[in-house]
């Protein structure tokens, strides 16, 4: 970037930033200017405004009608301190220049009116009385005031009267009164005289009216817009829709016309508001009642349903102030991505939006236009008020369909866990996929997914080490993932410290209860199972009897649910310890009784064996590695005599354990 480009860029950048500032409020790094008005600052259309510069600055210029945030370098300005406005309004005059080497700014306000009409407020009632107030307002810079009443009488308010100033007048009963209120200057000016105003004597145009109630997004507060007498204070009455209303009174909070933030105690329930007061002249003024319209938003299949309670037409019940609802027109405003808006007119609740794309995020707002009459004046023209609901948004990724609850886990012979489920969720939308989760401490780890209903086999674990728990969910066509299912936990069978069988009790059937446990044993030859014991859901131990087992005892728990499903634990194997039984004597005398030295016992786990038999002089006379070969009492085909012999045995079992055994026995002939 060359130097010229840099200068242009910096100029454009500084201009952009500069244009965003309100120079009337700027204080940092600048000097304050100053000017006064040589004449009035409130004038009529066509009258000039003259300023006197007392800033002490240089290069002073003025913008008559400055708008905060505009770029003053391209806004028309002048050095002349006199200016004539050609339209009524409130205008800001900006003075700017240099002072002490810094930028200098100063602002003040000019009020331009159509005529000499003062700023007034009034209240009327009973078709007979009115209280009129000359307000304490910047517009009211007149020297004196004059009120011409319709009965021909006049009230003159002299110079020096402190404002606000009120005048009360009583008339014979009439529907309206024409009143002329003028502001007067001691010196003549060119401001035209104002036109008379027509006051409705039953309540006047400044009678309080709540025109709008707009809920915040969280529904916990609302902005209420009140139209009324700008000088009056009104008592605010609030009630829940299911409560009886109370007439606004001096025990309640005070508010003024304009916008007021009000609290909503329960965002799920309609809250109603009204205001009232007793005016200076004793006139009772009560507004209409206006109520919030909370609504619920929920998905219905791939559509969205909005439900709310519509305000009924006719006289409002239980209110503290009279309100008669003539008509209710409700709109639904749907936003997509915060910008693309669709409006549904004249709707009633519940309303089903079947035009939405369930894969997108939407926000909904209800706008109810309510036409009412109020305060007992049923013959008066109806007025329109508006209630705006809170904005509610829905994103299918945040919607949680009901969970799957039907399933079971079971351990297969390879000690893997098989998870089988039935999709019994009441959710109607098509499924896009199913997700499987394994619980690992407080966390849930996603371990697999499928787009069809099929058993899931967890081959990444060993179910003979501990119990494993699983959950399943589904994702529908709109992208909503269901709530996770209850936990389905495998039964883990093990031995406890006192060598009893013990198993876990967490259900393999989720929320379905366990009916019973059965302790199964396996036959060593046929592998057929036998029920050793039946236990209740609260019994989780069993003392095994191992007498019928020679090599190993295999046990398994079969768990049955209350609805007839079955789940199996891991198979737990108890190795049978090697036991040898040797005779203390034998008699090889051909009587077929104790003819040989025979080893008996639990010998099927022997992997390596050796026996040595010695005579009394320690000479070996028999050696064998076959436990099933018996010694017949001979050595080198010679009968050994009756005597005491010794033996030594070495055994190594199939689990690697080794032991030796030695002893004596008698040979009798």
C-alpha positions as CSV (number, residue, x, y, z in Angstrom):
1,X,0.0,0.0,0.0
2,X,1.5,3.4,-1.1
3,X,1.5,6.5,1.1
4,X,-1.4,8.1,-0.7
5,X,-3.5,4.9,-0.3
6,X,-2.6,4.9,3.4
7,X,-3.7,8.5,3.8
8,X,-7.0,7.8,2.0
9,X,-7.6,4.7,4.1
10,X,-6.9,6.5,7.4
11,X,-9.1,9.4,6.4
12,X,-12.0,7.1,5.5
13,X,-11.5,5.1,8.7
14,X,-11.4,8.2,10.9
15,X,-14.4,9.7,9.1
16,X,-16.4,6.4,9.7
17,X,-15.5,6.3,13.4
18,X,-16.1,10.1,13.7
19,X,-19.6,9.8,12.1
20,X,-20.7,7.3,14.7
21,X,-20.2,9.6,17.7
22,X,-22.8,11.9,19.4
23,X,-20.7,15.0,19.5
24,X,-23.1,16.7,21.9
25,X,-22.0,14.1,24.5
26,X,-18.3,13.8,23.6
27,X,-16.0,15.0,26.4
28,X,-12.8,13.0,26.1
29,X,-10.0,15.0,24.4
30,X,-12.2,17.9,23.3
31,X,-12.9,21.4,24.6
32,X,-16.4,22.7,25.5
33,X,-17.7,25.6,23.4
34,X,-20.6,27.9,24.3
35,X,-23.4,30.1,23.0
36,X,-26.6,31.8,24.3
37,X,-29.8,32.8,22.7
38,X,-30.2,36.5,21.9
39,X,-33.9,35.9,21.9
40,X,-36.3,33.1,22.7
41,X,-35.3,29.5,22.1
42,X,-38.9,28.6,21.5
43,X,-40.3,30.2,18.3
44,X,-42.9,29.7,15.7
45,X,-42.5,28.6,12.2
46,X,-40.8,31.4,10.2
47,X,-39.3,33.2,13.2
48,X,-35.6,33.4,13.4
49,X,-33.3,32.1,16.1
50,X,-30.3,34.3,17.0
51,X,-27.3,33.0,18.8
52,X,-24.4,34.8,20.7
53,X,-21.1,33.0,20.5
54,X,-19.2,33.0,23.8
55,X,-17.1,29.9,23.1
56,X,-13.7,31.6,22.7
57,X,-13.0,29.2,19.8
58,X,-11.8,29.7,16.2
59,X,-13.3,28.5,12.9
60,X,-16.7,28.3,14.7
61,X,-19.5,26.8,12.6
62,X,-23.1,25.9,13.4
63,X,-25.4,23.1,12.3
64,X,-29.1,24.0,12.9
65,X,-30.8,20.6,13.2
66,X,-27.9,18.3,14.1
67,X,-28.7,14.6,14.3
68,X,-26.3,12.6,16.6
69,X,-24.2,10.2,14.7
70,X,-24.1,12.1,11.4
71,X,-20.8,13.0,9.7
72,X,-20.5,16.8,10.2
73,X,-18.0,17.0,7.4
74,X,-20.8,16.4,4.9
75,X,-23.6,18.1,6.8
76,X,-24.6,21.6,5.8
77,X,-23.3,24.2,8.3
78,X,-22.8,27.9,8.5
79,X,-20.9,30.6,10.3
80,X,-23.9,32.9,10.6
81,X,-25.5,32.8,14.1
82,X,-29.1,33.5,12.8
83,X,-31.3,30.7,11.4
84,X,-35.0,30.3,10.5
85,X,-36.8,26.9,10.8
86,X,-39.5,26.2,8.4
87,X,-41.2,23.2,10.2
88,X,-42.4,22.6,13.7
89,X,-40.3,20.3,15.9
90,X,-37.5,20.1,18.4
91,X,-34.1,20.8,16.9
92,X,-30.5,20.5,18.2
93,X,-28.0,23.2,17.4
94,X,-24.4,22.0,17.2
95,X,-21.5,24.5,17.5
96,X,-18.1,23.2,16.5
97,X,-14.6,24.6,15.9
98,X,-11.2,24.7,17.5
99,X,-10.1,25.8,20.9
100,X,-6.7,25.4,22.5
101,X,-5.5,23.1,19.7
102,X,-8.4,20.7,20.3
103,X,-11.8,20.1,18.7
104,X,-14.6,22.1,20.3
105,X,-18.3,21.2,20.6
106,X,-21.4,22.6,22.2
107,X,-25.1,21.9,21.8
108,X,-28.5,23.4,22.8
109,X,-32.1,22.8,21.8
110,X,-34.6,25.0,19.9
111,X,-38.4,24.4,20.0
112,X,-40.4,25.4,16.9
113,X,-44.1,25.3,17.0
114,X,-47.0,25.9,14.6
115,X,-48.7,28.6,16.6
116,X,-49.0,30.1,20.1
117,X,-50.7,27.0,21.6
118,X,-49.1,26.2,25.0
119,X,-48.3,22.8,26.1
120,X,-51.2,21.8,28.3
121,X,-52.8,18.7,30.0
122,X,-56.4,18.3,31.2
123,X,-58.9,15.9,32.8
124,X,-62.6,15.8,32.4
125,X,-65.4,13.8,33.8
126,X,-69.1,13.5,34.5
127,X,-69.9,15.7,31.4
128,X,-69.7,18.7,33.8
129,X,-66.1,19.5,34.9
130,X,-62.7,19.9,33.6
131,X,-59.3,20.7,35.1
132,X,-56.8,22.3,32.7
133,X,-53.1,22.6,33.5
134,X,-50.5,24.8,31.9
135,X,-47.5,22.5,32.1
136,X,-44.0,23.3,33.2
137,X,-42.5,22.7,29.8
138,X,-39.7,24.3,27.7
139,X,-42.3,25.2,25.1
140,X,-44.2,27.3,27.6
141,X,-41.9,30.4,27.5
142,X,-44.8,32.8,27.1
143,X,-45.2,35.9,29.2
144,X,-48.8,35.1,30.1
145,X,-51.7,32.8,29.1
146,X,-55.4,33.1,28.3
147,X,-58.1,30.5,28.5
148,X,-61.4,31.2,26.6
149,X,-64.1,28.9,27.7
150,X,-67.1,27.9,25.6
151,X,-69.5,29.7,27.9
152,X,-67.8,33.0,27.0
153,X,-65.8,33.4,30.2
154,X,-62.1,33.9,30.2
155,X,-59.3,33.1,32.6
156,X,-56.2,35.2,32.3
157,X,-52.9,33.8,33.8
158,X,-50.6,36.8,34.4
159,X,-46.9,37.2,33.9
160,X,-44.8,35.6,36.6
161,X,-47.2,32.8,37.3
162,X,-45.3,29.7,38.5
163,X,-45.9,26.6,36.3
164,X,-47.5,24.2,36.3
165,X,-50.8,26.1,36.9
166,X,-54.2,24.4,37.0
167,X,-57.7,25.9,36.5
168,X,-60.9,24.0,37.3
169,X,-64.1,24.8,35.5
170,X,-67.7,23.5,36.0
171,X,-70.2,23.4,33.2
172,X,-73.8,22.4,32.7
173,X,-73.9,18.8,31.5
174,X,-72.7,18.5,27.9
175,X,-70.9,16.0,25.7
176,X,-68.1,18.3,24.6
177,X,-66.7,21.8,25.3
178,X,-64.7,23.9,22.9
179,X,-61.8,25.6,24.7
180,X,-59.1,28.0,23.3
181,X,-55.8,28.2,25.2
182,X,-53.3,30.9,24.1
183,X,-49.8,31.8,25.0
184,X,-49.1,35.5,25.0
185,X,-45.9,37.6,24.7
186,X,-45.6,41.1,26.0
187,X,-44.2,42.2,22.6
188,X,-46.2,41.3,19.5
189,X,-44.8,38.4,17.4
190,X,-45.8,36.7,14.1
191,X,-47.0,33.5,15.7
192,X,-50.6,32.7,14.5
193,X,-53.2,32.1,17.1
194,X,-54.0,28.5,18.0
195,X,-57.3,26.7,17.1
196,X,-59.7,25.8,19.9
197,X,-59.6,22.2,21.1
198,X,-62.7,20.1,21.6
199,X,-62.8,18.2,24.9
200,X,-65.0,15.2,25.4
201,X,-66.5,15.8,28.8
202,X,-67.0,12.2,29.8
203,X,-63.3,11.5,29.9
204,X,-61.2,13.6,27.6
205,X,-58.4,12.6,25.2
206,X,-55.9,12.2,28.1
207,X,-57.9,9.5,29.8
208,X,-55.5,6.7,30.6
209,X,-55.2,3.9,28.1
210,X,-52.8,0.9,28.0
211,X,-52.0,0.6,24.4
212,X,-49.4,-2.2,24.4
213,X,-48.0,-4.9,26.6
214,X,-44.9,-6.6,25.3
215,X,-43.3,-9.6,27.1
216,X,-39.5,-10.1,27.3
217,X,-38.1,-13.3,25.8
218,X,-37.9,-15.0,29.1
219,X,-41.4,-14.0,30.0
220,X,-40.4,-12.7,33.4
221,X,-41.1,-9.0,32.7
222,X,-42.9,-6.9,30.2
223,X,-42.9,-3.3,28.8
224,X,-46.3,-1.6,29.2
225,X,-47.0,1.4,27.1
226,X,-49.5,3.8,28.8
227,X,-51.1,6.8,27.1
228,X,-52.5,9.4,29.4
229,X,-52.0,12.7,31.1
230,X,-48.3,13.4,30.9
231,X,-48.3,15.1,34.4
232,X,-50.4,12.5,36.2
233,X,-49.3,9.6,38.4
234,X,-51.4,6.4,38.1
235,X,-51.7,3.5,40.5
236,X,-50.8,0.2,38.9
237,X,-53.0,-2.8,39.6
238,X,-51.7,-6.3,38.7
239,X,-53.4,-9.7,39.0
240,X,-53.0,-13.2,37.8
241,X,-55.7,-14.3,35.4
242,X,-57.1,-16.7,38.0
243,X,-57.4,-14.1,40.7
244,X,-60.0,-11.4,41.3
245,X,-58.9,-8.0,40.3
246,X,-58.7,-4.9,42.6
247,X,-59.5,-1.4,41.7
248,X,-56.3,0.6,41.4
249,X,-55.7,2.6,44.6
250,X,-53.1,4.5,46.6
251,X,-51.7,1.3,48.1
252,X,-50.3,0.3,44.8
253,X,-47.1,1.4,42.9
254,X,-47.2,4.6,40.9
255,X,-46.3,5.0,37.2
256,X,-46.5,7.7,34.6
257,X,-47.5,7.8,31.0
258,X,-45.0,6.3,28.7
259,X,-43.2,3.0,28.8
260,X,-42.9,1.1,32.2
261,X,-41.2,-2.2,32.9
262,X,-43.5,-4.5,34.9
263,X,-42.7,-7.9,36.5
264,X,-44.4,-11.2,35.6
265,X,-44.5,-13.5,38.6
266,X,-45.3,-16.6,36.6
267,X,-44.3,-16.7,33.0
268,X,-46.6,-19.7,32.4
269,X,-49.7,-17.8,33.5
270,X,-51.4,-14.8,32.1
271,X,-50.8,-11.6,34.1
272,X,-53.2,-8.6,33.8
273,X,-52.6,-4.9,34.4
274,X,-54.7,-1.8,34.8
275,X,-54.1,1.7,36.1
276,X,-56.2,4.4,37.7
277,X,-56.2,7.6,39.8
278,X,-58.4,10.3,41.2
279,X,-57.6,13.5,39.4
280,X,-57.1,17.0,40.7
281,X,-60.7,17.8,40.1
282,X,-62.0,14.6,41.8
283,X,-62.4,12.8,38.5
284,X,-62.0,9.1,38.6
285,X,-59.9,7.7,35.8
286,X,-59.4,4.0,35.1
287,X,-57.7,2.4,32.1
288,X,-58.6,-0.7,30.3
289,X,-57.2,-4.0,31.6
290,X,-54.6,-5.7,29.4
291,X,-53.3,-9.2,29.9
292,X,-50.2,-11.1,28.7
293,X,-50.7,-14.1,26.5
294,X,-48.2,-16.8,27.4
295,X,-48.0,-19.7,25.0
296,X,-46.4,-23.1,24.7
297,X,-44.4,-24.2,21.7
298,X,-43.8,-27.9,21.1
299,X,-43.0,-30.2,18.2
300,X,-45.8,-32.4,16.9
301,X,-44.3,-34.9,14.6
302,X,-42.4,-32.8,12.0
303,X,-44.7,-29.8,12.6
304,X,-44.9,-27.2,15.5
305,X,-47.9,-26.6,17.7
306,X,-48.5,-23.3,19.5
307,X,-51.1,-23.4,22.3
308,X,-52.5,-20.4,24.2
309,X,-55.7,-19.2,25.8
310,X,-57.5,-16.7,23.7
311,X,-59.0,-13.7,25.4
312,X,-62.8,-14.2,25.2
313,X,-65.0,-11.4,23.7
314,X,-67.5,-9.7,26.0
315,X,-67.1,-8.3,29.4
316,X,-63.9,-9.3,31.1
317,X,-64.5,-11.4,34.2
318,X,-62.9,-10.9,37.7
319,X,-61.3,-7.6,36.7
320,X,-61.1,-4.6,39.0
321,X,-61.8,-2.2,36.2
322,X,-64.5,-2.5,33.5
323,X,-63.2,-3.8,30.2
324,X,-65.4,-5.0,27.3
325,X,-63.6,-6.9,24.6
326,X,-65.2,-6.5,21.2
327,X,-62.8,-8.3,19.0
328,X,-59.5,-10.2,19.2
329,X,-57.2,-10.7,16.1
330,X,-54.2,-12.8,16.7
331,X,-51.2,-13.1,14.5
332,X,-48.3,-15.5,14.7
333,X,-45.0,-14.2,13.5
334,X,-42.4,-16.8,12.6
335,X,-38.7,-15.9,12.2
336,X,-36.2,-18.1,10.4
337,X,-32.5,-17.3,11.2
338,X,-33.7,-14.0,12.8
339,X,-34.6,-12.3,9.5
340,X,-36.9,-14.3,7.2
341,X,-40.4,-13.6,8.7
342,X,-43.7,-15.3,7.9
343,X,-47.0,-14.0,9.4
344,X,-50.1,-16.1,10.0
345,X,-53.1,-13.9,10.4
346,X,-56.4,-14.4,12.3
347,X,-55.3,-17.6,14.0
348,X,-56.8,-19.4,17.0
349,X,-55.1,-21.7,19.5
350,X,-54.0,-24.3,19.3
351,X,-52.4,-23.6,16.0
352,X,-50.4,-26.2,14.0
353,X,-47.6,-24.8,11.8
354,X,-47.3,-27.5,9.1
355,X,-45.3,-25.3,6.7
356,X,-42.1,-25.4,8.7
357,X,-39.0,-27.3,7.7
358,X,-38.2,-29.3,10.8
359,X,-34.4,-29.2,10.0
360,X,-34.3,-25.4,10.6
361,X,-34.5,-23.3,13.7
362,X,-37.5,-21.0,14.1
363,X,-38.7,-18.4,16.6
364,X,-42.4,-17.6,17.2
365,X,-44.2,-14.5,18.6
366,X,-47.9,-14.0,19.2
367,X,-49.3,-10.5,18.5
368,X,-52.9,-10.1,19.7
369,X,-54.8,-6.9,18.6
370,X,-57.7,-6.5,21.1
371,X,-60.4,-4.0,20.4
372,X,-62.0,-2.8,23.7
373,X,-64.2,-0.2,25.4
374,X,-63.6,0.4,29.1
375,X,-64.2,2.4,32.2
376,X,-68.0,2.1,31.9
377,X,-68.1,4.1,28.6
378,X,-69.7,1.3,26.5
379,X,-71.1,3.8,24.2
380,X,-67.7,5.3,23.3
381,X,-65.8,4.3,20.3
382,X,-63.7,1.1,20.6
383,X,-60.0,1.4,21.0
384,X,-57.3,-1.0,19.9
385,X,-54.7,-2.4,22.2
386,X,-51.9,-4.9,21.5
387,X,-50.3,-7.7,23.5
388,X,-47.0,-9.1,22.3
389,X,-46.0,-12.5,23.7
390,X,-42.5,-13.5,24.5
391,X,-40.4,-14.8,21.6
392,X,-40.0,-18.6,21.8
393,X,-37.5,-20.4,19.7
394,X,-37.3,-24.1,18.8
395,X,-34.3,-26.0,17.4
396,X,-34.8,-29.7,16.8
397,X,-31.3,-30.4,18.2
398,X,-32.7,-29.2,21.5
399,X,-35.8,-31.3,21.3
400,X,-35.7,-34.6,23.2
401,X,-38.1,-37.3,22.0
402,X,-39.2,-39.9,24.6
403,X,-36.6,-42.6,25.3
404,X,-36.5,-46.2,24.2
405,X,-37.1,-48.3,27.3
406,X,-37.4,-51.9,26.1
407,X,-34.3,-54.0,25.8
408,X,-31.8,-56.3,27.5
409,X,-28.1,-57.1,27.7
410,X,-26.6,-60.5,28.0
411,X,-23.1,-62.0,28.1
412,X,-22.1,-64.4,25.4
413,X,-19.6,-67.3,25.8
414,X,-16.8,-65.1,24.5
415,X,-17.5,-62.7,27.4
416,X,-18.8,-60.0,25.0
417,X,-21.9,-58.1,25.9
418,X,-24.8,-58.3,23.4
419,X,-27.3,-55.4,23.7
420,X,-30.8,-56.1,22.1
421,X,-33.5,-53.5,22.1
422,X,-37.0,-52.8,20.8
423,X,-37.8,-49.3,19.7
424,X,-40.9,-48.6,21.8
425,X,-40.7,-44.8,21.9
426,X,-44.0,-43.1,21.3
427,X,-42.2,-40.6,18.9
428,X,-43.8,-40.8,15.5
429,X,-41.1,-39.5,13.2
430,X,-38.9,-41.8,11.2
431,X,-35.5,-42.7,12.7
432,X,-32.3,-41.7,10.9
433,X,-30.0,-43.7,13.2
434,X,-29.6,-45.3,16.6
435,X,-26.7,-44.6,18.9
436,X,-25.2,-46.9,21.5
437,X,-23.5,-45.6,24.7
438,X,-21.4,-47.4,27.3
439,X,-21.2,-45.9,30.8
440,X,-17.7,-45.3,32.0
441,X,-17.9,-43.8,35.4
442,X,-20.0,-40.7,35.3
443,X,-19.5,-40.4,31.6
444,X,-21.4,-41.9,28.7
445,X,-19.2,-42.9,25.8
446,X,-20.7,-43.2,22.3
447,X,-19.4,-46.5,21.0
448,X,-21.4,-47.3,17.9
449,X,-24.4,-46.3,15.7
450,X,-26.6,-48.0,13.2
451,X,-29.4,-47.0,10.9
452,X,-31.4,-50.2,11.6
453,X,-32.6,-51.9,14.7
454,X,-30.1,-54.7,15.3
455,X,-28.3,-56.2,18.3
456,X,-25.1,-54.5,19.2
457,X,-22.2,-56.7,20.2
458,X,-19.5,-54.9,22.4
459,X,-16.3,-56.8,21.5
460,X,-14.1,-54.2,23.1
461,X,-14.7,-55.4,26.7
462,X,-14.3,-58.5,28.8
463,X,-17.5,-59.1,30.8
464,X,-15.7,-61.6,33.1
465,X,-14.0,-58.6,34.7
466,X,-16.9,-56.4,35.8
467,X,-20.5,-55.4,35.0
468,X,-20.9,-53.1,32.0
469,X,-23.9,-50.8,31.5
470,X,-25.3,-49.4,28.2
471,X,-27.8,-46.9,26.9
472,X,-29.4,-46.3,23.5
473,X,-30.9,-43.3,21.8
474,X,-32.2,-42.5,18.3
475,X,-32.0,-39.5,16.0
476,X,-35.1,-38.7,14.0
477,X,-35.4,-37.4,10.5
478,X,-35.5,-33.8,11.9
479,X,-32.2,-34.2,13.8
480,X,-33.6,-34.5,17.3
481,X,-31.8,-37.0,19.5
482,X,-34.1,-38.8,22.0
483,X,-33.6,-39.0,25.7
484,X,-31.2,-41.7,26.6
485,X,-32.7,-45.0,27.6
486,X,-32.4,-46.3,31.1
487,X,-29.2,-48.2,31.9
488,X,-29.1,-51.9,30.8
489,X,-26.3,-53.6,32.9
490,X,-24.7,-57.0,32.4
491,X,-24.7,-59.4,35.4
492,X,-21.2,-60.0,36.7
493,X,-20.5,-63.3,38.5
494,X,-17.5,-63.6,40.8
495,X,-16.4,-65.1,44.1
496,X,-16.3,-63.1,47.3
497,X,-13.8,-63.2,50.1
498,X,-15.3,-66.2,51.7
499,X,-15.4,-68.2,48.4
500,X,-19.1,-67.8,47.9
501,X,-20.5,-67.0,44.4
502,X,-21.7,-63.4,44.3
503,X,-23.2,-61.4,41.4
504,X,-24.2,-57.8,40.6
505,X,-27.8,-56.7,40.9
506,X,-28.2,-53.9,38.4
507,X,-31.0,-54.8,36.0
508,X,-30.1,-56.0,32.5
509,X,-33.6,-55.0,31.5
510,X,-33.5,-51.3,32.1
511,X,-36.6,-50.1,34.0
512,X,-38.2,-53.6,33.9
513,X,-37.8,-55.4,37.2
514,X,-36.0,-58.6,37.9
515,X,-38.3,-61.5,38.8
516,X,-35.6,-64.0,39.8
517,X,-32.0,-65.2,39.6
518,X,-31.1,-68.8,38.8
519,X,-27.7,-70.3,39.6
520,X,-26.7,-72.7,36.8
521,X,-23.9,-75.3,36.8
522,X,-22.4,-77.0,33.8
523,X,-21.9,-80.8,33.5
524,X,-18.2,-81.5,32.8
525,X,-18.9,-84.1,30.2
526,X,-22.1,-83.0,28.4
527,X,-22.0,-79.3,29.1
528,X,-25.7,-79.5,30.0
529,X,-26.9,-77.0,32.7
530,X,-28.5,-77.8,36.0
531,X,-30.3,-75.3,38.2
532,X,-28.5,-75.3,41.5
533,X,-30.6,-72.6,43.2
534,X,-33.3,-70.0,42.5
535,X,-32.9,-66.6,44.2
536,X,-35.0,-63.6,44.7
537,X,-34.0,-60.1,43.3
538,X,-32.5,-59.2,46.7
539,X,-30.4,-62.4,47.0
540,X,-27.1,-62.2,45.2
541,X,-24.9,-64.9,46.8
542,X,-24.7,-68.7,46.7
543,X,-22.5,-71.2,48.4
544,X,-21.4,-73.8,45.8
545,X,-21.0,-77.5,46.5
546,X,-18.0,-78.8,44.4
547,X,-18.1,-82.5,45.2
548,X,-19.4,-83.6,41.8
549,X,-16.7,-81.7,39.9
550,X,-13.3,-83.2,39.1
551,X,-11.5,-80.7,37.0
552,X,-13.4,-77.4,37.1
553,X,-16.8,-76.2,38.2
554,X,-18.6,-73.7,35.8
555,X,-21.4,-71.5,37.1
556,X,-23.6,-68.9,35.4
557,X,-26.5,-66.7,36.5
558,X,-29.7,-66.7,34.4
559,X,-31.8,-63.6,35.2
560,X,-35.5,-63.5,34.4
561,X,-37.5,-60.2,34.1
562,X,-41.0,-59.8,35.2
563,X,-42.1,-59.8,31.6
564,X,-40.3,-63.1,30.8
565,X,-37.0,-61.9,29.2
566,X,-33.8,-63.8,30.0
567,X,-30.3,-62.5,30.4
568,X,-27.1,-64.5,31.2
569,X,-24.0,-63.5,33.2
570,X,-20.5,-64.4,32.4
571,X,-19.5,-68.0,33.1
572,X,-17.4,-68.2,36.3
573,X,-15.0,-71.1,36.5
574,X,-13.8,-72.6,39.9
575,X,-10.7,-74.8,39.3
576,X,-10.9,-78.1,41.3
577,X,-7.8,-78.5,43.4
578,X,-5.8,-81.7,42.8
579,X,-6.4,-84.3,45.6
580,X,-4.5,-87.6,45.8
581,X,-5.6,-90.6,47.9
582,X,-2.9,-93.4,48.4
583,X,-3.4,-96.7,50.3
584,X,-1.6,-97.4,53.5
585,X,-1.2,-101.1,52.5
586,X,-2.0,-103.5,49.7
587,X,-1.8,-107.3,49.4
588,X,-0.9,-108.7,45.9
589,X,-1.9,-112.3,46.8
590,X,-4.3,-113.1,44.0
591,X,-7.4,-112.8,46.1
592,X,-8.6,-109.9,44.0
593,X,-8.7,-107.6,47.0
594,X,-6.2,-104.7,47.1
595,X,-4.0,-106.4,44.5
596,X,-2.1,-103.2,43.5
597,X,-0.8,-100.0,44.8
598,X,-3.4,-97.6,43.2
599,X,-3.6,-93.8,43.3
600,X,-7.1,-92.3,43.4
601,X,-8.5,-88.8,43.8
602,X,-9.2,-85.6,41.8
603,X,-6.6,-85.9,39.2
604,X,-7.9,-84.5,36.0
605,X,-6.0,-81.2,36.3
606,X,-2.7,-83.0,36.6
607,X,-0.5,-81.9,33.7
608,X,2.8,-83.6,34.8
609,X,3.2,-86.5,37.2
610,X,6.0,-88.8,38.6
611,X,6.0,-91.4,41.3
612,X,9.0,-93.2,42.7
613,X,8.8,-96.2,45.2
614,X,11.7,-97.2,47.3
615,X,12.5,-100.3,49.4
616,X,13.7,-100.1,53.0
617,X,17.3,-99.5,51.8
618,X,16.3,-96.6,49.6
619,X,16.7,-98.3,46.3
620,X,14.1,-97.3,43.7
621,X,12.1,-100.3,42.6
622,X,9.2,-98.5,40.7
623,X,9.1,-95.2,38.7
624,X,6.2,-94.0,36.5
625,X,4.9,-90.8,34.9
626,X,1.5,-92.3,34.4
627,X,-0.8,-91.8,37.3
628,X,-3.1,-94.4,36.0
629,X,-0.5,-97.2,36.0
630,X,-0.6,-99.2,39.3
631,X,2.3,-101.0,41.0
632,X,1.7,-104.7,41.3
633,X,4.4,-105.3,44.0
634,X,7.1,-106.7,41.6
635,X,10.6,-105.4,40.6
636,X,12.1,-106.8,37.5
637,X,9.4,-109.5,37.4
638,X,10.4,-110.5,41.0
639,X,7.9,-110.5,43.8
640,X,8.9,-108.1,46.4
641,X,8.6,-109.4,50.0
642,X,6.2,-108.1,52.6
643,X,7.7,-105.0,54.0
644,X,7.4,-101.2,54.5
645,X,8.0,-99.2,51.4
646,X,8.2,-95.4,50.8
647,X,7.1,-93.3,47.9
648,X,7.7,-89.8,46.5
649,X,5.3,-88.1,44.2
650,X,5.8,-84.9,42.1
651,X,2.7,-83.2,40.6
652,X,2.3,-80.1,38.3
653,X,-1.3,-79.0,37.6
654,X,-2.6,-77.3,34.5
655,X,-2.5,-73.9,36.1
656,X,1.2,-74.3,36.7
657,X,1.1,-75.1,40.4
658,X,3.6,-77.7,41.7
659,X,3.6,-79.9,44.8
660,X,5.4,-83.0,46.2
661,X,4.0,-85.7,48.3
662,X,5.8,-88.6,50.2
663,X,4.8,-91.4,52.5
664,X,5.0,-95.0,53.5
665,X,2.8,-98.1,52.9
666,X,2.9,-101.8,53.7
667,X,3.1,-104.6,51.2
668,X,1.5,-107.7,52.7
669,X,1.6,-111.2,51.2
